């Protein structure tokens, strides 16, 4: 049941990203280059996550016969880490910058700790990395909408003046 819900949510994110990318090419839509890049990252990470979710752990375990024992587990983890890097590297980067500047407990740090912790538990427990990456993905979707709304509001206010 959970996988059906995740699939519906992922398909909704893919559809949203494609629509905004198509509409975003219009000049009066007001999407910045940074927002377009983030939208492409969201789209790419969602598609990869949907593909990884459709591949079962047994599919990766078949690689054990060809490479070395537990190779499938490590390759699966690597695939999920690549997806995590696509969607979450800027949050991790901001969290490290916040630690360096002495502002440890900001939202970036907390999100990084939550998702890295969830990934670590998945490695230790059962290899279900989907939830950790989905949390980061949906956080980034929310951040994208917030940045877009703030930018649009600022442009509308500046047009009035």
N, C-alpha and C positions, 0 to 999 in steps of 0.2 A: 504494500500500500504506500509506504514512504517513497519508493522509487517512482511510482506513478505521479505522486504530488511533485516530486523534484523534477520529473520530466516535463510536467505541465508548466512549472515555474521557469525552467530553463528555456522552453519553447517561447514563453511569453517574453523573456528577456531578449532572446534572439530576434523575435518579431519587433519588439520595441527599438532595439538597436538598429535594425535594418531600416525601419520607418524613419527614425531620427537622422540616420546617415543620408537617406534619400532627400528628406525635407531640408536637412542641414546644408545642402549644396545651394539652396536658394539664398540670395544675398540678404534679404530682409529677415531671415530666420534668426540671425544673430548668434550663431555658434562660433566660438573661438577655435583656433587651430588646436589648442591644448584639449579642449572638450571633444573635438573630433577624434583626436588620437586616443583619448581615454575611452571613447565609445567603441573604437576599433578594438582596443584591448579587451573591453568587456565582451564584445562579440566573439573574439577569438577564444578567450578563456571559457566562455559558455559552450561554444561548439566543442572544444576539446574535452570539457567536463562531461558533456552529453555523450560523446564517443567513448570516453573512458568508462562511464557508467554502463554503457551497453556491453562492454567487454567484461566478462566475469573474471573472477580471480582464477578460476580453473583454466581459462584461456592463457593467462600468463604462466600458470604452473606447468603448462605443457613445454615451456621453454627450458625447464629443468632437465629434460631428457637430452637436449641439444647442447646446453652450455655447462652448467654446474648445479649442484643441489641448491635449492632456494634462489636460483637466478631469477625466476619469474616474479618472486616477491620483491626483489630489489629493483627490477626493471619497472614493475608496476609503481613502486614508490617513486622512482625517478620520473616517470611520466606525470604523476600527480604533483611532484615538486616543481616540474617545469610549468605546469598549469598555475600553480600557486605563485611562482615567480612572475608570470605574465600579469596576473591580476593584483598581486600584493607587494611587488617590490618597492613601489613608492611609499606605501604605508610603513614598511620595515625601514626604509631610508629615513623617513620623517621621524620615526620612533627613535632611531639611533641618533639623529641630530638633536632631538629633544633631550635625550639622556646626556649628550655632550654639552648642551647648553644649560643643564640643570633643571629642566622642566620635564621631570620623569613621568608623572601621572597625567598625561594628556590622552585624548581619545586614540591617537595613533599608537601609542605605547600599549594601551589596554587592548586594542584590537590585535596588535601583533602578538602580545602575550597569549591572548585567548586562542588565536588560530594556530600559533606554533605549539602551544600546549595541547590543543586538540589533535594536531598532526602527530605529536610525540606519543600521545596516548594511543592513537590508532596504530602506530608502528609497534608499540609494546603489546597492545591488546589483540586486535583482530584484523588490522589492515583496511579498515573502512575510513578512507580519507575524505569521502565526499562531503560530509557535514562541515569539516574544517574549511574546505575551500569554498563551499557554498556560502558560509558565513561571510568570508572575505568578499566574495563576488557580490552578494546582496548589499553589503556595506558600501562597496564601490558604486553600485547602481544608485543607492541613496545619495551618496556624495555627489555623483554626477548631476542628479536632478537638483540638488541644493545649489551647486555652482551655476548651473544653467539658469535657475530661477533668480538668483541674486544678480547675475550678469544682465539678464533681461530687465529686471527691475531698475538697475542702475542706468541702463540705456534709455529706458522709458522716462525716467526722471530727468536725465540730461537732455532729452529731446524736448521736454516741456520748457526748460530754461533756455 
